[in-house]
Amino acid sequence: IFLTVDSVRFGFREADARNGFDSLPPPHRLVNYDEETKISLKKTYNGKVHKSWDQNSEMMFEQNVTWDDVRWLKAHCGDLPLVVKGIMTAEDALLAVEAGADGVVVSNHGGRQLDGALSSIDALPEVVSAVDGRVPVLLDGGVRRGTDVVKALALGASA
């Protein structure tokens, strides 16, 4: 199970706005949701589901995930490994391991949500050092070619 904690809100994506991309056009947006969710979304915005799609999407994501939530998920996911994605600091890496994570992913969500965030490759050594081999450390984002993979492995990424 991958628990993503690096994008609790949508950032302003200039390129998307410039190109007129908001989200999938109607009616494709809701095709994957069950009827109960569709009804709930329609009630939330007085039937204006498509006009407030980003807000609707944000409402579906928990914005206040705590380490207690990670512990709860670990306790309830059986034998499945739990990997926490979105770790960018030594402190969060240690907290993730203490909460029961079987692995961490150093990730800033591709830099798409917050363009001023530290790059994943720059955060990697601190996280690797903090974890100290207790769990695998993966890297997400900024990988464009094979040499980027080699750099990540050289800095301590497990894969």
N, C-alpha and C positions, 0 to 999 in steps of 0.2 A: 504494500500500500504506500503510495506517495502522497504525502500531505504537503500541499503547496502553501507556503506562508509569505511569499515574496510579492504578492500582488492583491492586496485586500480591496483596493479601489482602482478604478480605471484612471490612467493618466491622460493628459491632453496630447493626442498624437497628431502633430502638425501635418505630417504627410497624408494621413488619412483624411483629415479635415480639408486639406488643399485639393485632394482628389475626389472629394464628395462621398467618401466611404463612411457610412454611419454604422451599419451592421448589415446583416442579410436582409434583402427586401421581403416585404410581406408576400406571400403567406409562409415563406420558408423559415422564418424565425421560430415559430412555435411548433413546428412539425415533430420535434423530438420530445416535447413535454406531454405529460398525461393530461387528461381533461381537468382534473382537480387543480393542477398548477395553472392551466390556462384560465380557468374561472377565477382563481385567486388574483392573477395578474390583471385581469379585466376589472375586478372590483377595486384593486389598489389605485388605479389611475382613471377611475370612472369611464372605463371602456377605451381609454386612449393608450392601449398597450404599445403600439408601434411608435408613438411619438416620444415615449419615455423609455425606450428599450435599454439604454445604458443604466438608467436608474433601476429598472426592473432587474437587470442582471446583477447589479451590485447588491440588491436586496437578497439575492439567492446565495451570496457568499458571506460566510461568517467573518465579520471584521474585527472580532475581539477574541481570536484564538489565544488561549493561554497554555502554559506548560502543563497545567492540570488537564487540559483537554487532550494534550499529547499522551499523557499518562493513561487517561481513560481509554483513548483509542487503542493504545498498545495492549491494555488489559482485555480489550474486547475484540481484537483482530485474530485471535487464535494463534496458529503457528505461522501466519503470514508475517514476513518482515515489514517493518515500518520505517520508511525513509522520509526524513524531513527536508524539503526543498525550499531554498531561499535563505540559507545560512550565509551571513556575510561577516561575522565577527567571531573572535575566539570565545567571547562570553556566551553568545547564542549557541555555538557549537557544543560547549560544555553543558549548557542547560538542556540541549536536545539529547545528548548522551545520557545525562542524569534522568531525563524523563522517559528513557527507554528506547530511543531511536536506534535502529539497527544499522543506520547509515545516514549520511547527510549529503546534500547537494549544495555546493557553493553556487549561488545564482542570484542575479539581480533582475530576473525575469527578462533577460535579453536587453536590458537598458531601455525597453520600450515604454515603461510606465513612469520612470523617473530618470531623465537624462543626466542628472547630476550625480547619480549613484556611482560608487566605486565600481570598477570593472571586476568581474568575477576572478580573472586571472591575478589581479592585484590583491584580492582578499584571500586567495587560496593558501599561501604560506602560513598565515596566521591561524587559519582554521585547521590545517594539517598539524601544525605544532600543538595546538590546544587539544585536539582529539588524540594525538600521540598513539595512533595505531589501534585504538579501542574499537573503532567502527570504520568501514570504508568511507572515503571522501571522494565524491564525484564532482565534476565541474560541468556547468551548463552556461552557455552563452559565450560569444566571442570566438568561437571555433570556426575558422573559415577554410583551413587547409591542414594537411597532415602535420606540418611543423607546429601548429598550435596545439595539437594533441601531444606531441613530443615535449613541448614546453610545460604543459599541464602535468604530465607524468614526471618530468624532471623536478617540478615544484612540489611533488608529493601526492598528486591525485592518484586514487586507486585504479581508476579507469576513465 
